[in-house]
């Protein structure tokens, strides 16, 4: 069982991801609705995995990934993006993200990404 923080400015998207992680037997220990809170919660909880939306208020996901990667270069950061955000995903990988999933989330893709990150 892994500990997870879910970051998305949409309550609905956080809820969808939370249900998926709970179904997989993981523990969702915190949620954040912007990158600023995500960095603070990552520093406090040090989860096994953090999901990160790209477009959020206060601090976007790319900036949050950079800050989290500075805190913990081994952080398992899973980007969540809408279709058509190819350039942002490339920047996220450069900043330290390990994988990405596309909205709307497909259970199998989430399972594969999470398994790959936690097994490495």
Steps between C-alpha positions, in 0.01 A plus 500: 500500500636839399428842646369752246434873475257607226541849355237653271299821515188301406329328791340260252838394355645454849200285587539284187870443570438438869247226415753337265779505759273369775379220268867410445550476877708815541459764768415856393657699783438851366355705216594843367328733256805698391873456458588714800305275739637193319859597580417565866311172535772303321763644736285412802374152404773369264260265317604207283324666205350836411268572209531847349262693279668749264263798490419627850471834681769648732775272367468275196599137493826557313629742764385265777683207337822702490471589869412145606788358294735743679371373836514135395668405171353149532140624533248291306304770319219395268381783275133523408424691184231565247559398141702748300740594780795321342743789550406535867550127553851520350579790736363298791735210421791743478399639839491157664167330429524123452187430290170648388136403459244673281155617605249341494690236695505141382529260792747274317731791413498625859572148630790457256655840580470451875636145490797607290586790731464312826689192382806695384 
